[in-house]
Amino acid sequence: MAEPVLSAPAGGDPRPWAIVQHVGHEGPGLIGEVLAAAGYASEVIRMDLGADLPDVALIQQRIGLKIPIVEIFSNDSRLANLASWNPVRV
């Protein structure tokens, strides 16, 4: 298997990568190891212990994603034809 390649941050963004852990018997694993080896900081968000995810709007701001946040539940009729749905028109 090929080694994952990441460039170490050179004076870059000091914010840590967020690794979401959903169950107690799984940890950061290979992702955590690769990030650490490349010099990146990471934090494990332990949802299995009741931790909350970071605010979605904050995540969008950090990555420059400018689309509306639309709440959709499993019984939403828009899921029947998701390919044609445009969240901007909501």
C-alpha positions in Angstrom: 0.0 0.0 0.0 1.3 3.4 -0.9 2.2 5.8 1.9 -0.2 8.7 2.2 1.3 12.0 1.3 0.7 15.3 3.2 2.7 18.4 3.2 3.6 19.6 6.7 2.2 23.1 7.4 4.8 25.8 7.0 3.5 28.7 9.1 0.0 27.6 7.9 -3.3 27.4 9.7 -2.8 26.5 13.4 -6.3 25.1 13.8 -6.4 21.4 14.4 -8.1 18.9 12.2 -11.3 17.5 13.7 -11.6 13.7 13.9 -15.1 12.5 14.9 -15.2 9.4 16.9 -18.6 7.7 17.0 -17.9 4.6 19.0 -15.5 3.9 21.9 -13.6 1.0 20.3 -12.5 3.1 17.3 -10.0 5.9 17.6 -8.3 8.3 15.2 -6.3 5.3 13.7 -4.3 5.9 10.5 -5.7 9.4 9.9 -4.4 10.5 13.3 -1.0 8.9 12.6 -0.7 10.5 9.2 -1.7 13.9 10.5 0.8 13.7 13.4 3.6 12.5 11.1 3.0 15.4 8.8 3.1 17.9 11.6 -0.6 18.7 11.8 -2.5 19.1 15.0 -5.7 17.1 15.5 -8.5 16.9 18.0 -10.8 13.9 18.6 -14.4 14.8 19.0 -15.8 12.0 21.1 -19.5 11.8 20.2 -19.6 8.4 21.8 -19.0 10.3 25.1 -21.6 13.0 24.4 -19.4 15.6 22.8 -21.1 17.9 20.3 -19.9 18.6 16.8 -18.6 22.1 16.0 -21.2 24.5 14.7 -22.0 23.9 11.0 -21.8 27.6 10.1 -18.3 27.8 11.6 -17.2 24.8 9.6 -18.6 26.3 6.4 -16.8 29.6 7.2 -13.5 27.8 7.8 -13.6 26.0 4.4 -15.1 28.8 2.4 -18.4 27.0 1.7 -21.1 29.5 1.0 -24.3 27.6 0.6 -27.4 27.7 2.9 -27.8 25.2 5.7 -31.0 23.3 5.0 -32.5 20.8 7.5 -33.7 17.6 5.9 -35.3 14.7 7.6 -35.5 11.1 6.3 -39.2 11.5 5.3 -38.6 14.7 3.3 -40.2 14.6 -0.1 -37.1 16.3 -1.7 -35.1 13.1 -1.1 -37.1 11.4 -3.9 -35.4 13.5 -6.5 -32.3 14.9 -4.8 -30.4 15.3 -8.0 -32.7 18.0 -9.2 -33.0 19.8 -5.9 -31.3 23.1 -5.5 -30.9 24.3 -1.9 -30.5 27.9 -3.1 -34.1 28.0 -4.3 -35.5 26.9 -0.9 
